[in-house]
Amino acid sequence: MKIVRRIGASPRQRGSVTGQSCPDIFELQDGNFAVIGTDRTEALDAELPADAARADDERIVVITRETLVRAKADIPDA
């Protein structure tokens, strides 16, 4: 598995100069995406809608709205 590119603005471009808040999105070589975010699995697991599920090896991570909005232009349509 290899990271091909960052999707959206870097944490520094979004104002994180201390490294304390660095959500990020990366495109992987196989076309999937990797997300760095805050693990909120325990807080949100019970809030998932009835038609959503999480496998034991999956976590619910939260990224800032700004991270996703600024990544929008870099997300491919297909």
mmCIF file of the N, C-alpha and C atoms, coordinates in Angstrom:
data_MODEL
# 
_entry.id   MODEL 
# 
loop_
_atom_site.group_PDB 
_atom_site.id 
_atom_site.type_symbol 
_atom_site.label_atom_id 
_atom_site.label_alt_id 
_atom_site.label_comp_id 
_atom_site.label_asym_id 
_atom_site.label_entity_id 
_atom_site.label_seq_id 
_atom_site.pdbx_PDB_ins_code 
_atom_site.Cartn_x 
_atom_site.Cartn_y 
_atom_site.Cartn_z 
_atom_site.occupancy 
_atom_site.B_iso_or_equiv 
_atom_site.pdbx_formal_charge 
_atom_site.auth_seq_id 
_atom_site.auth_comp_id 
_atom_site.auth_asym_id 
_atom_site.auth_atom_id 
_atom_site.pdbx_PDB_model_num 
ATOM 1   N N  . MET A 1 1  ? 0.849   -1.170 0.000   1.00 0.00 ? 1  MET A N  1 
ATOM 2   C CA . MET A 1 1  ? 0.000   0.000  0.000   1.00 0.00 ? 1  MET A CA 1 
ATOM 3   C C  . MET A 1 1  ? 0.896   1.234  0.000   1.00 0.00 ? 1  MET A C  1 
ATOM 4   N N  . LYS A 1 2  ? 0.554   2.190  -0.860  1.00 0.00 ? 2  LYS A N  1 
ATOM 5   C CA . LYS A 1 2  ? 1.391   3.372  -0.983  1.00 0.00 ? 2  LYS A CA 1 
ATOM 6   C C  . LYS A 1 2  ? 0.525   4.611  -1.147  1.00 0.00 ? 2  LYS A C  1 
ATOM 7   N N  . ILE A 1 3  ? 0.908   5.698  -0.480  1.00 0.00 ? 3  ILE A N  1 
ATOM 8   C CA . ILE A 1 3  ? 0.226   6.978  -0.645  1.00 0.00 ? 3  ILE A CA 1 
ATOM 9   C C  . ILE A 1 3  ? 0.697   7.609  -1.938  1.00 0.00 ? 3  ILE A C  1 
ATOM 10  N N  . VAL A 1 4  ? -0.254  7.988  -2.773  1.00 0.00 ? 4  VAL A N  1 
ATOM 11  C CA . VAL A 1 4  ? 0.054   8.607  -4.058  1.00 0.00 ? 4  VAL A CA 1 
ATOM 12  C C  . VAL A 1 4  ? 0.072   10.130 -3.943  1.00 0.00 ? 4  VAL A C  1 
ATOM 13  N N  . ARG A 1 5  ? -0.941  10.679 -3.253  1.00 0.00 ? 5  ARG A N  1 
ATOM 14  C CA . ARG A 1 5  ? -1.005  12.142 -3.144  1.00 0.00 ? 5  ARG A CA 1 
ATOM 15  C C  . ARG A 1 5  ? -1.942  12.564 -2.022  1.00 0.00 ? 5  ARG A C  1 
ATOM 16  N N  . ARG A 1 6  ? -1.756  13.777 -1.566  1.00 0.00 ? 6  ARG A N  1 
ATOM 17  C CA . ARG A 1 6  ? -2.659  14.398 -0.599  1.00 0.00 ? 6  ARG A CA 1 
ATOM 18  C C  . ARG A 1 6  ? -3.880  14.894 -1.360  1.00 0.00 ? 6  ARG A C  1 
ATOM 19  N N  . ILE A 1 7  ? -5.025  14.788 -0.733  1.00 0.00 ? 7  ILE A N  1 
ATOM 20  C CA . ILE A 1 7  ? -6.256  15.325 -1.301  1.00 0.00 ? 7  ILE A CA 1 
ATOM 21  C C  . ILE A 1 7  ? -6.592  16.587 -0.504  1.00 0.00 ? 7  ILE A C  1 
ATOM 22  N N  . GLY A 1 8  ? -6.564  17.720 -1.167  1.00 0.00 ? 8  GLY A N  1 
ATOM 23  C CA . GLY A 1 8  ? -6.884  18.982 -0.503  1.00 0.00 ? 8  GLY A CA 1 
ATOM 24  C C  . GLY A 1 8  ? -5.650  19.668 0.056   1.00 0.00 ? 8  GLY A C  1 
ATOM 25  N N  . ALA A 1 9  ? -5.913  20.668 0.875   1.00 0.00 ? 9  ALA A N  1 
ATOM 26  C CA . ALA A 1 9  ? -4.846  21.485 1.451   1.00 0.00 ? 9  ALA A CA 1 
ATOM 27  C C  . ALA A 1 9  ? -4.156  20.752 2.597   1.00 0.00 ? 9  ALA A C  1 
ATOM 28  N N  . SER A 1 10 ? -2.881  21.013 2.764   1.00 0.00 ? 10 SER A N  1 
ATOM 29  C CA . SER A 1 10 ? -2.132  20.416 3.867   1.00 0.00 ? 10 SER A CA 1 
ATOM 30  C C  . SER A 1 10 ? -2.597  21.023 5.194   1.00 0.00 ? 10 SER A C  1 
ATOM 31  N N  . PRO A 1 11 ? -2.351  20.332 6.305   1.00 0.00 ? 11 PRO A N  1 
ATOM 32  C CA . PRO A 1 11 ? -2.696  20.921 7.601   1.00 0.00 ? 11 PRO A CA 1 
ATOM 33  C C  . PRO A 1 11 ? -2.073  22.314 7.792   1.00 0.00 ? 11 PRO A C  1 
ATOM 34  N N  . ARG A 1 12 ? -0.835  22.493 7.361   1.00 0.00 ? 12 ARG A N  1 
ATOM 35  C CA . ARG A 1 12 ? -0.179  23.799 7.495   1.00 0.00 ? 12 ARG A CA 1 
ATOM 36  C C  . ARG A 1 12 ? -0.935  24.864 6.703   1.00 0.00 ? 12 ARG A C  1 
ATOM 37  N N  . GLN A 1 13 ? -1.387  24.517 5.492   1.00 0.00 ? 13 GLN A N  1 
ATOM 38  C CA . GLN A 1 13 ? -2.149  25.470 4.679   1.00 0.00 ? 13 GLN A CA 1 
ATOM 39  C C  . GLN A 1 13 ? -3.491  25.809 5.325   1.00 0.00 ? 13 GLN A C  1 
ATOM 40  N N  . ARG A 1 14 ? -4.000  24.900 6.159   1.00 0.00 ? 14 ARG A N  1 
ATOM 41  C CA . ARG A 1 14 ? -5.260  25.137 6.862   1.00 0.00 ? 14 ARG A CA 1 
ATOM 42  C C  . ARG A 1 14 ? -5.034  25.793 8.221   1.00 0.00 ? 14 ARG A C  1 
ATOM 43  N N  . GLY A 1 15 ? -3.787  26.156 8.528   1.00 0.00 ? 15 GLY A N  1 
ATOM 44  C CA . GLY A 1 15 ? -3.509  26.906 9.737   1.00 0.00 ? 15 GLY A CA 1 
ATOM 45  C C  . GLY A 1 15 ? -2.973  26.110 10.905  1.00 0.00 ? 15 GLY A C  1 
ATOM 46  N N  . SER A 1 16 ? -2.673  24.831 10.725  1.00 0.00 ? 16 SER A N  1 
ATOM 47  C CA . SER A 1 16 ? -2.128  24.028 11.819  1.00 0.00 ? 16 SER A CA 1 
ATOM 48  C C  . SER A 1 16 ? -0.609  24.117 11.796  1.00 0.00 ? 16 SER A C  1 
ATOM 49  N N  . VAL A 1 17 ? -0.064  25.005 12.596  1.00 0.00 ? 17 VAL A N  1 
ATOM 50  C CA . VAL A 1 17 ? 1.381   25.171 12.634  1.00 0.00 ? 17 VAL A CA 1 
ATOM 51  C C  . VAL A 1 17 ? 2.008   24.442 13.814  1.00 0.00 ? 17 VAL A C  1 
ATOM 52  N N  . THR A 1 18 ? 1.197   23.977 14.746  1.00 0.00 ? 18 THR A N  1 
ATOM 53  C CA . THR A 1 18 ? 1.734   23.308 15.936  1.00 0.00 ? 18 THR A CA 1 
ATOM 54  C C  . THR A 1 18 ? 1.753   21.794 15.807  1.00 0.00 ? 18 THR A C  1 
ATOM 55  N N  . GLY A 1 19 ? 1.044   21.253 14.818  1.00 0.00 ? 19 GLY A N  1 
ATOM 56  C CA . GLY A 1 19 ? 0.961   19.801 14.679  1.00 0.00 ? 19 GLY A CA 1 
ATOM 57  C C  . GLY A 1 19 ? -0.029  19.169 15.633  1.00 0.00 ? 19 GLY A C  1 
ATOM 58  N N  . GLN A 1 20 ? -0.793  19.982 16.346  1.00 0.00 ? 20 GLN A N  1 
ATOM 59  C CA . GLN A 1 20 ? -1.755  19.463 17.311  1.00 0.00 ? 20 GLN A CA 1 
ATOM 60  C C  . GLN A 1 20 ? -3.061  19.032 16.651  1.00 0.00 ? 20 GLN A C  1 
ATOM 61  N N  . SER A 1 21 ? -3.373  19.574 15.494  1.00 0.00 ? 21 SER A N  1 
ATOM 62  C CA . SER A 1 21 ? -4.626  19.238 14.809  1.00 0.00 ? 21 SER A CA 1 
ATOM 63  C C  . SER A 1 21 ? -4.319  19.076 13.329  1.00 0.00 ? 21 SER A C  1 
ATOM 64  N N  . CYS A 1 22 ? -4.158  17.837 12.924  1.00 0.00 ? 22 CYS A N  1 
ATOM 65  C CA . CYS A 1 22 ? -3.691  17.597 11.559  1.00 0.00 ? 22 CYS A CA 1 
ATOM 66  C C  . CYS A 1 22 ? -4.549  16.593 10.791  1.00 0.00 ? 22 CYS A C  1 
ATOM 67  N N  . PRO A 1 23 ? -5.887  16.772 10.745  1.00 0.00 ? 23 PRO A N  1 
ATOM 68  C CA . PRO A 1 23 ? -6.655  15.862 9.908   1.00 0.00 ? 23 PRO A CA 1 
ATOM 69  C C  . PRO A 1 23 ? -6.166  15.957 8.466   1.00 0.00 ? 23 PRO A C  1 
ATOM 70  N N  . ASP A 1 24 ? -6.204  14.847 7.754   1.00 0.00 ? 24 ASP A N  1 
ATOM 71  C CA . ASP A 1 24 ? -5.662  14.826 6.400   1.00 0.00 ? 24 ASP A CA 1 
ATOM 72  C C  . ASP A 1 24 ? -6.330  13.714 5.610   1.00 0.00 ? 24 ASP A C  1 
ATOM 73  N N  . ILE A 1 25 ? -6.310  13.850 4.283   1.00 0.00 ? 25 ILE A N  1 
ATOM 74  C CA . ILE A 1 25 ? -6.875  12.847 3.378   1.00 0.00 ? 25 ILE A CA 1 
ATOM 75  C C  . ILE A 1 25 ? -5.834  12.549 2.312   1.00 0.00 ? 25 ILE A C  1 
ATOM 76  N N  . PHE A 1 26 ? -5.630  11.247 2.035   1.00 0.00 ? 26 PHE A N  1 
ATOM 77  C CA . PHE A 1 26 ? -4.653  10.827 1.034   1.00 0.00 ? 26 PHE A CA 1 
ATOM 78  C C  . PHE A 1 26 ? -5.281  9.829  0.065   1.00 0.00 ? 26 PHE A C  1 
ATOM 79  N N  . GLU A 1 27 ? -4.897  9.923  -1.205  1.00 0.00 ? 27 GLU A N  1 
ATOM 80  C CA . GLU A 1 27 ? -5.289  8.914  -2.184  1.00 0.00 ? 27 GLU A CA 1 
ATOM 81  C C  . GLU A 1 27 ? -4.210  7.843  -2.195  1.00 0.00 ? 27 GLU A C  1 
ATOM 82  N N  . LEU A 1 28 ? -4.635  6.592  -2.197  1.00 0.00 ? 28 LEU A N  1 
ATOM 83  C CA . LEU A 1 28 ? -3.702  5.472  -2.195  1.00 0.00 ? 28 LEU A CA 1 
ATOM 84  C C  . LEU A 1 28 ? -3.505  4.934  -3.606  1.00 0.00 ? 28 LEU A C  1 
ATOM 85  N N  . GLN A 1 29 ? -2.448  4.202  -3.778  1.00 0.00 ? 29 GLN A N  1 
ATOM 86  C CA . GLN A 1 29 ? -2.083  3.651  -5.081  1.00 0.00 ? 29 GLN A CA 1 
ATOM 87  C C  . GLN A 1 29 ? -3.200  2.793  -5.674  1.00 0.00 ? 29 GLN A C  1 
ATOM 88  N N  . ASP A 1 30 ? -3.967  2.103  -4.824  1.00 0.00 ? 30 ASP A N  1 
ATOM 89  C CA . ASP A 1 30 ? -5.040  1.240  -5.324  1.00 0.00 ? 30 ASP A CA 1 
ATOM 90  C C  . ASP A 1 30 ? -6.347  1.993  -5.572  1.00 0.00 ? 30 ASP A C  1 
ATOM 91  N N  . GLY A 1 31 ? -6.335  3.326  -5.418  1.00 0.00 ? 31 GLY A N  1 
ATOM 92  C CA . GLY A 1 31 ? -7.518  4.136  -5.666  1.00 0.00 ? 31 GLY A CA 1 
ATOM 93  C C  . GLY A 1 31 ? -8.358  4.396  -4.431  1.00 0.00 ? 31 GLY A C  1 
ATOM 94  N N  . ASN A 1 32 ? -8.080  3.732  -3.328  1.00 0.00 ? 32 ASN A N  1 
ATOM 95  C CA . ASN A 1 32 ? -8.783  3.988  -2.072  1.00 0.00 ? 32 ASN A CA 1 
ATOM 96  C C  . ASN A 1 32 ? -8.227  5.238  -1.408  1.00 0.00 ? 32 ASN A C  1 
ATOM 97  N N  . PHE A 1 33 ? -8.849  5.646  -0.318  1.00 0.00 ? 33 PHE A N  1 
ATOM 98  C CA . PHE A 1 33 ? -8.427  6.840  0.400   1.00 0.00 ? 33 PHE A CA 1 
ATOM 99  C C  . PHE A 1 33 ? -8.112  6.499  1.844   1.00 0.00 ? 33 PHE A C  1 
ATOM 100 N N  . ALA A 1 34 ? -7.118  7.160  2.396   1.00 0.00 ? 34 ALA A N  1 
ATOM 101 C CA . ALA A 1 34 ? -6.764  7.034  3.810   1.00 0.00 ? 34 ALA A CA 1 
ATOM 102 C C  . ALA A 1 34 ? -7.054  8.380  4.468   1.00 0.00 ? 34 ALA A C  1 
ATOM 103 N N  . VAL A 1 35 ? -7.586  8.332  5.685   1.00 0.00 ? 35 VAL A N  1 
ATOM 104 C CA . VAL A 1 35 ? -7.966  9.543  6.399   1.00 0.00 ? 35 VAL A CA 1 
ATOM 105 C C  . VAL A 1 35 ? -7.294  9.557  7.764   1.00 0.00 ? 35 VAL A C  1 
ATOM 106 N N  . ILE A 1 36 ? -6.679  10.681 8.090   1.00 0.00 ? 36 ILE A N  1 
ATOM 107 C CA . ILE A 1 36 ? -6.189  10.907 9.450   1.00 0.00 ? 36 ILE A CA 1 
ATOM 108 C C  . ILE A 1 36 ? -7.233  11.783 10.132  1.00 0.00 ? 36 ILE A C  1 
ATOM 109 N N  . GLY A 1 37 ? -7.781  11.281 11.203  1.00 0.00 ? 37 GLY A N  1 
ATOM 110 C CA . GLY A 1 37 ? -8.795  12.028 11.929  1.00 0.00 ? 37 GLY A CA 1 
ATOM 111 C C  . GLY A 1 37 ? -8.800  11.606 13.385  1.00 0.00 ? 37 GLY A C  1 
ATOM 112 N N  . THR A 1 38 ? -9.707  12.168 14.125  1.00 0.00 ? 38 THR A N  1 
ATOM 113 C CA . THR A 1 38 ? -9.837  11.850 15.538  1.00 0.00 ? 38 THR A CA 1 
ATOM 114 C C  . THR A 1 38 ? -10.750 10.645 15.697  1.00 0.00 ? 38 THR A C  1 
ATOM 115 N N  . ASP A 1 39 ? -10.292 9.631  16.408  1.00 0.00 ? 39 ASP A N  1 
ATOM 116 C CA . ASP A 1 39 ? -11.083 8.425  16.622  1.00 0.00 ? 39 ASP A CA 1 
ATOM 117 C C  . ASP A 1 39 ? -12.257 8.758  17.544  1.00 0.00 ? 39 ASP A C  1 
ATOM 118 N N  . ARG A 1 40 ? -13.457 8.657  17.001  1.00 0.00 ? 40 ARG A N  1 
ATOM 119 C CA . ARG A 1 40 ? -14.676 8.932  17.763  1.00 0.00 ? 40 ARG A CA 1 
ATOM 120 C C  . ARG A 1 40 ? -15.619 7.727  17.737  1.00 0.00 ? 40 ARG A C  1 
ATOM 121 N N  . THR A 1 41 ? -15.033 6.541  17.580  1.00 0.00 ? 41 THR A N  1 
ATOM 122 C CA . THR A 1 41 ? -15.831 5.324  17.470  1.00 0.00 ? 41 THR A CA 1 
ATOM 123 C C  . THR A 1 41 ? -16.748 5.138  18.672  1.00 0.00 ? 41 THR A C  1 
ATOM 124 N N  . GLU A 1 42 ? -16.208 5.239  19.862  1.00 0.00 ? 42 GLU A N  1 
ATOM 125 C CA . GLU A 1 42 ? -17.031 5.012  21.058  1.00 0.00 ? 42 GLU A CA 1 
ATOM 126 C C  . GLU A 1 42 ? -18.187 5.998  21.147  1.00 0.00 ? 42 GLU A C  1 
ATOM 127 N N  . ALA A 1 43 ? -17.945 7.250  20.817  1.00 0.00 ? 43 ALA A N  1 
ATOM 128 C CA . ALA A 1 43 ? -18.977 8.275  20.934  1.00 0.00 ? 43 ALA A CA 1 
ATOM 129 C C  . ALA A 1 43 ? -20.050 8.170  19.858  1.00 0.00 ? 43 ALA A C  1 
ATOM 130 N N  . LEU A 1 44 ? -19.682 7.680  18.664  1.00 0.00 ? 44 LEU A N  1 
ATOM 131 C CA . LEU A 1 44 ? -20.616 7.702  17.538  1.00 0.00 ? 44 LEU A CA 1 
ATOM 132 C C  . LEU A 1 44 ? -21.172 6.339  17.147  1.00 0.00 ? 44 LEU A C  1 
ATOM 133 N N  . ASP A 1 45 ? -20.602 5.255  17.639  1.00 0.00 ? 45 ASP A N  1 
ATOM 134 C CA . ASP A 1 45 ? -21.030 3.916  17.233  1.00 0.00 ? 45 ASP A CA 1 
ATOM 135 C C  . ASP A 1 45 ? -22.536 3.715  17.431  1.00 0.00 ? 45 ASP A C  1 
ATOM 136 N N  . ALA A 1 46 ? -23.051 4.102  18.569  1.00 0.00 ? 46 ALA A N  1 
ATOM 137 C CA . ALA A 1 46 ? -24.480 3.924  18.857  1.00 0.00 ? 46 ALA A CA 1 
ATOM 138 C C  . ALA A 1 46 ? -25.350 4.887  18.058  1.00 0.00 ? 46 ALA A C  1 
ATOM 139 N N  . GLU A 1 47 ? -24.748 5.903  17.462  1.00 0.00 ? 47 GLU A N  1 
ATOM 140 C CA . GLU A 1 47 ? -25.494 6.892  16.680  1.00 0.00 ? 47 GLU A CA 1 
ATOM 141 C C  . GLU A 1 47 ? -25.637 6.504  15.211  1.00 0.00 ? 47 GLU A C  1 
ATOM 142 N N  . LEU A 1 48 ? -24.959 5.442  14.792  1.00 0.00 ? 48 LEU A N  1 
ATOM 143 C CA . LEU A 1 48 ? -25.050 5.039  13.386  1.00 0.00 ? 48 LEU A CA 1 
ATOM 144 C C  . LEU A 1 48 ? -26.484 4.692  13.033  1.00 0.00 ? 48 LEU A C  1 
ATOM 145 N N  . PRO A 1 49 ? -26.931 5.064  11.827  1.00 0.00 ? 49 PRO A N  1 
ATOM 146 C CA . PRO A 1 49 ? -28.279 4.697  11.396  1.00 0.00 ? 49 PRO A CA 1 
ATOM 147 C C  . PRO A 1 49 ? -28.418 3.174  11.290  1.00 0.00 ? 49 PRO A C  1 
ATOM 148 N N  . ALA A 1 50 ? -29.641 2.703  11.288  1.00 0.00 ? 50 ALA A N  1 
ATOM 149 C CA . ALA A 1 50 ? -29.915 1.265  11.277  1.00 0.00 ? 50 ALA A CA 1 
ATOM 150 C C  . ALA A 1 50 ? -29.314 0.570  10.051  1.00 0.00 ? 50 ALA A C  1 
ATOM 151 N N  . ASP A 1 51 ? -29.180 1.276  8.941   1.00 0.00 ? 51 ASP A N  1 
ATOM 152 C CA . ASP A 1 51 ? -28.649 0.644  7.727   1.00 0.00 ? 51 ASP A CA 1 
ATOM 153 C C  . ASP A 1 51 ? -27.136 0.819  7.578   1.00 0.00 ? 51 ASP A C  1 
ATOM 154 N N  . ALA A 1 52 ? -26.461 1.252  8.645   1.00 0.00 ? 52 ALA A N  1 
ATOM 155 C CA . ALA A 1 52 ? -25.005 1.402  8.630   1.00 0.00 ? 52 ALA A CA 1 
ATOM 156 C C  . ALA A 1 52 ? -24.400 0.404  9.612   1.00 0.00 ? 52 ALA A C  1 
ATOM 157 N N  . ALA A 1 53 ? -23.209 -0.059 9.287   1.00 0.00 ? 53 ALA A N  1 
ATOM 158 C CA . ALA A 1 53 ? -22.527 -1.013 10.163  1.00 0.00 ? 53 ALA A CA 1 
ATOM 159 C C  . ALA A 1 53 ? -21.036 -0.721 10.152  1.00 0.00 ? 53 ALA A C  1 
ATOM 160 N N  . ARG A 1 54 ? -20.357 -1.196 11.193  1.00 0.00 ? 54 ARG A N  1 
ATOM 161 C CA . ARG A 1 54 ? -18.916 -1.027 11.312  1.00 0.00 ? 54 ARG A CA 1 
ATOM 162 C C  . ARG A 1 54 ? -18.321 -2.368 11.686  1.00 0.00 ? 54 ARG A C  1 
ATOM 163 N N  . ALA A 1 55 ? -17.364 -2.827 10.902  1.00 0.00 ? 55 ALA A N  1 
ATOM 164 C CA . ALA A 1 55 ? -16.685 -4.087 11.203  1.00 0.00 ? 55 ALA A CA 1 
ATOM 165 C C  . ALA A 1 55 ? -15.734 -3.876 12.383  1.00 0.00 ? 55 ALA A C  1 
ATOM 166 N N  . ASP A 1 56 ? -15.346 -4.967 13.013  1.00 0.00 ? 56 ASP A N  1 
ATOM 167 C CA . ASP A 1 56 ? -14.461 -4.882 14.179  1.00 0.00 ? 56 ASP A CA 1 
ATOM 168 C C  . ASP A 1 56 ? -13.140 -4.176 13.880  1.00 0.00 ? 56 ASP A C  1 
ATOM 169 N N  . ASP A 1 57 ? -12.671 -4.273 12.636  1.00 0.00 ? 57 ASP A N  1 
ATOM 170 C CA . ASP A 1 57 ? -11.395 -3.633 12.296  1.00 0.00 ? 57 ASP A CA 1 
ATOM 171 C C  . ASP A 1 57 ? -11.575 -2.221 11.728  1.00 0.00 ? 57 ASP A C  1 
ATOM 172 N N  . GLU A 1 58 ? -12.784 -1.673 11.788  1.00 0.00 ? 58 GLU A N  1 
ATOM 173 C CA . GLU A 1 58 ? -13.054 -0.327 11.289  1.00 0.00 ? 58 GLU A CA 1 
ATOM 174 C C  . GLU A 1 58 ? -13.278 0.631  12.456  1.00 0.00 ? 58 GLU A C  1 
ATOM 175 N N  . ARG A 1 59 ? -12.888 1.886  12.247  1.00 0.00 ? 59 ARG A N  1 
ATOM 176 C CA . ARG A 1 59 ? -13.051 2.925  13.258  1.00 0.00 ? 59 ARG A CA 1 
ATOM 177 C C  . ARG A 1 59 ? -13.830 4.077  12.633  1.00 0.00 ? 59 ARG A C  1 
ATOM 178 N N  . ILE A 1 60 ? -14.540 4.809  13.438  1.00 0.00 ? 60 ILE A N  1 
ATOM 179 C CA . ILE A 1 60 ? -15.204 6.030  12.993  1.00 0.00 ? 60 ILE A CA 1 
ATOM 180 C C  . ILE A 1 60 ? -14.264 7.181  13.328  1.00 0.00 ? 60 ILE A C  1 
ATOM 181 N N  . VAL A 1 61 ? -13.807 7.873  12.286  1.00 0.00 ? 61 VAL A N  1 
ATOM 182 C CA . VAL A 1 61 ? -12.916 9.005  12.508  1.00 0.00 ? 61 VAL A CA 1 
ATOM 183 C C  . VAL A 1 61 ? -13.606 10.286 12.070  1.00 0.00 ? 61 VAL A C  1 
ATOM 184 N N  . VAL A 1 62 ? -13.283 11.360 12.746  1.00 0.00 ? 62 VAL A N  1 
ATOM 185 C CA . VAL A 1 62 ? -13.858 12.663 12.453  1.00 0.00 ? 62 VAL A CA 1 
ATOM 186 C C  . VAL A 1 62 ? -12.760 13.568 11.921  1.00 0.00 ? 62 VAL A C  1 
ATOM 187 N N  . ILE A 1 63 ? -13.075 14.250 10.808  1.00 0.00 ? 63 ILE A N  1 
ATOM 188 C CA . ILE A 1 63 ? -12.187 15.274 10.274  1.00 0.00 ? 63 ILE A CA 1 
ATOM 189 C C  . ILE A 1 63 ? -12.950 16.587 10.286  1.00 0.00 ? 63 ILE A C  1 
ATOM 190 N N  . THR A 1 64 ? -12.254 17.676 10.239  1.00 0.00 ? 64 THR A N  1 
ATOM 191 C CA . THR A 1 64 ? -12.923 18.969 10.249  1.00 0.00 ? 64 THR A CA 1 
ATOM 192 C C  . THR A 1 64 ? -13.658 19.196 8.935   1.00 0.00 ? 64 THR A C  1 
ATOM 193 N N  . ARG A 1 65 ? -14.674 20.004 9.013   1.00 0.00 ? 65 ARG A N  1 
ATOM 194 C CA . ARG A 1 65 ? -15.422 20.373 7.808   1.00 0.00 ? 65 ARG A CA 1 
ATOM 195 C C  . ARG A 1 65 ? -14.481 21.020 6.785   1.00 0.00 ? 65 ARG A C  1 
ATOM 196 N N  . GLU A 1 66 ? -13.596 21.901 7.267   1.00 0.00 ? 66 GLU A N  1 
ATOM 197 C CA . GLU A 1 66 ? -12.657 22.585 6.380   1.00 0.00 ? 66 GLU A CA 1 
ATOM 198 C C  . GLU A 1 66 ? -11.778 21.596 5.625   1.00 0.00 ? 66 GLU A C  1 
ATOM 199 N N  . THR A 1 67 ? -11.355 20.524 6.301   1.00 0.00 ? 67 THR A N  1 
ATOM 200 C CA . THR A 1 67 ? -10.507 19.523 5.646   1.00 0.00 ? 67 THR A CA 1 
ATOM 201 C C  . THR A 1 67 ? -11.227 18.914 4.447   1.00 0.00 ? 67 THR A C  1 
ATOM 202 N N  . LEU A 1 68 ? -12.477 18.524 4.623   1.00 0.00 ? 68 LEU A N  1 
ATOM 203 C CA . LEU A 1 68 ? -13.220 17.890 3.534   1.00 0.00 ? 68 LEU A CA 1 
ATOM 204 C C  . LEU A 1 68 ? -13.606 18.896 2.464   1.00 0.00 ? 68 LEU A C  1 
ATOM 205 N N  . VAL A 1 69 ? -14.050 20.076 2.852   1.00 0.00 ? 69 VAL A N  1 
ATOM 206 C CA . VAL A 1 69 ? -14.444 21.092 1.871   1.00 0.00 ? 69 VAL A CA 1 
ATOM 207 C C  . VAL A 1 69 ? -13.261 21.483 0.998   1.00 0.00 ? 69 VAL A C  1 
ATOM 208 N N  . ARG A 1 70 ? -12.090 21.648 1.612   1.00 0.00 ? 70 ARG A N  1 
ATOM 209 C CA . ARG A 1 70 ? -10.922 22.034 0.826   1.00 0.00 ? 70 ARG A CA 1 
ATOM 210 C C  . ARG A 1 70 ? -10.381 20.882 -0.012  1.00 0.00 ? 70 ARG A C  1 
ATOM 211 N N  . ALA A 1 71 ? -10.783 19.657 0.296   1.00 0.00 ? 71 ALA A N  1 
ATOM 212 C CA . ALA A 1 71 ? -10.367 18.503 -0.500  1.00 0.00 ? 71 ALA A CA 1 
ATOM 213 C C  . ALA A 1 71 ? -11.301 18.265 -1.692  1.00 0.00 ? 71 ALA A C  1 
ATOM 214 N N  . LYS A 1 72 ? -12.475 18.843 -1.644  1.00 0.00 ? 72 LYS A N  1 
ATOM 215 C CA . LYS A 1 72 ? -13.505 18.579 -2.652  1.00 0.00 ? 72 LYS A CA 1 
ATOM 216 C C  . LYS A 1 72 ? -12.989 18.719 -4.094  1.00 0.00 ? 72 LYS A C  1 
ATOM 217 N N  . ALA A 1 73 ? -12.240 19.755 -4.376  1.00 0.00 ? 73 ALA A N  1 
ATOM 218 C CA . ALA A 1 73 ? -11.750 19.995 -5.744  1.00 0.00 ? 73 ALA A CA 1 
ATOM 219 C C  . ALA A 1 73 ? -10.784 18.905 -6.203  1.00 0.00 ? 73 ALA A C  1 
ATOM 220 N N  . ASP A 1 74 ? -10.115 18.229 -5.270  1.00 0.00 ? 74 ASP A N  1 
ATOM 221 C CA . ASP A 1 74 ? -9.132  17.203 -5.620  1.00 0.00 ? 74 ASP A CA 1 
ATOM 222 C C  . ASP A 1 74 ? -9.713  15.790 -5.678  1.00 0.00 ? 74 ASP A C  1 
ATOM 223 N N  . ILE A 1 75 ? -10.964 15.619 -5.267  1.00 0.00 ? 75 ILE A N  1 
ATOM 224 C CA . ILE A 1 75 ? -11.561 14.282 -5.263  1.00 0.00 ? 75 ILE A CA 1 
ATOM 225 C C  . ILE A 1 75 ? -12.036 13.962 -6.676  1.00 0.00 ? 75 ILE A C  1 
ATOM 226 N N  . PRO A 1 76 ? -11.542 12.867 -7.248  1.00 0.00 ? 76 PRO A N  1 
ATOM 227 C CA . PRO A 1 76 ? -11.929 12.537 -8.619  1.00 0.00 ? 76 PRO A CA 1 
ATOM 228 C C  . PRO A 1 76 ? -13.405 12.151 -8.715  1.00 0.00 ? 76 PRO A C  1 
ATOM 229 N N  . ASP A 1 77 ? -14.010 12.399 -9.884  1.00 0.00 ? 77 ASP A N  1 
ATOM 230 C CA . ASP A 1 77 ? -15.412 12.035 -10.107 1.00 0.00 ? 77 ASP A CA 1 
ATOM 231 C C  . ASP A 1 77 ? -15.589 10.535 -10.307 1.00 0.00 ? 77 ASP A C  1 
ATOM 232 N N  . ALA A 1 78 ? -14.544 9.879  -10.754 1.00 0.00 ? 78 ALA A N  1 
ATOM 233 C CA . ALA A 1 78 ? -14.647 8.429  -10.993 1.00 0.00 ? 78 ALA A CA 1 
ATOM 234 C C  . ALA A 1 78 ? -13.400 7.732  -10.546 1.00 0.00 ? 78 ALA A C  1 
# 
